[in-house]
Amino acid sequence: MLNFMKYRNVWFVSVVVLLTVLFLGCNVKDRVPSHIPSKKEMATILADIHLVEDAMNLSNVSLRPQQLGHYKDVLERHGLSQADFDSALSWYSAHPNVYLKVYDQVIQILTQHEARLQQEITARSEAEKDSASAIKDLWTLERSFVLPLHDSLDATLPFVFAVDSLKNGKIKLSAWFTYKKDDLGKKDEMVLVTCYADSTRDTLRTGITKSYSRTNALLTKVLKQDTAVVSLEGFLLFHDKKHKRHLSIEEVSLEHIPLAPEKKP
């Protein structure tokens, strides 16, 4: 009985030693060499390469030279040459158990990247929506004008709008002009006058390009932060009145665009 117990104990110890050796042998075999990127580093490199490939695929054109250039940028960013990366990839491919763990990390990195990207898209969309809803169009007159030769001699198209104490943001006056070939005008301007509650006035002018195709004229005024605006005045077509006119004006708008408050550090 004692001999049996003795041999059983020896057998048990032998099995434990054998399993320990095998376990340690596997660990040594799967241990990443010092000259090879670690599992975490390799996962980051492969994730960056996947992102490059996704970007190239979205372009829908053949960008092989550019693609190779982007791969090179990724490797350089991680301090690797092409030969270093090929050697690392060969080692990981020869150790599938380790490679699977690396790709688990790759999937996690890409999932987190996609989540961050979606958050940024949602935040940008919400910001644009809020900005668009906050823009106020102050123009209440006709938005299109045609100036025939027989009645456009004195047409400067003046405007005056009383406003409800606007503060902050900016004012944008915009219109599209199309000149006819028999128009005789010269040096046309669009004028915007901002009148403040303290009786000060700011005047902006912009020359209108005389063209037979549609041309935009735009004036933008950043408002004072400490003084309210009480009225907006000006001329869509300021000219010297010496010549007869023949042109059309379309899509007139006069917008107040609030500026987003500065973020506090």
Phi, psi and omega in degrees: 000319180294320179297320179297315179297322181296312181292326179295321179294321178295318179297318180297314179297319180297318179297316180298315179298317181298314179297321179297316179298315179298318180296313179295324179296319178295319180297318179295320182295322184266003179288131183289125179299156185295333182273000180253140177304141179297169180302317181295316180296317181295322178297319179295317179298312181295324178295318178298320179294319177300320180294322176297315180297320178297318180296320179293321180294327180291339182286340178061020176226163179281115182234043186305312180298316179295323181298314178299323178296320178293322176301316180298320178299319180298312182295318179296324179298331180261009177072031181240149169266171177299322180294320178299316182293319179298321179294318179295317180295322178295319181293314181295324178294330179279353179232074187301328179298319179288320181299322179296321178295322178298316183288335171299319178290323178300313180299320179295317179296314181294323178296317178295321178297315180297321179295317178296318180297318179294323177296318179295318179297316180296316180296318179294319179297318179295320180295318179295322180295316180295320180295316181296321181289336182275342180291131182243124178273117185266353183282122182243002179268185174300147181260355179226140180222142173236126183253094177290160181299323190283345181224019185250013185299318182253017185278099172259354179052063178287156176214149175218125178232121171282136182237160185268075173049061178289137174224153176063165178083202181215158177252134179234119175254127184221144176202156179248131185243138173228116182271145174269157186293339180263011176289138184248007183288157179220145175054052177286148179224153168252136188233137176230126179244122178259121183252125184259165182294338179271015176075007174276157182223139174244128182246128176243142178227148172217136177289144179260123180291123180279110184218148178276356171250163184301128181228136182267140170243137187219134174233133179231127181237121174278126186280156173293146181274336187254000182227131183282148174271135180250337177201156176235128184228171176155196181221133174286328183220083179274125182211175188277357175067012180271345186235149175286151187240151175208099181199168176238148179234131185224163174051050178286135176215148177225101190248143168257121183244108178296145175266140180295138178297144180292138178285132178282138180293000000 
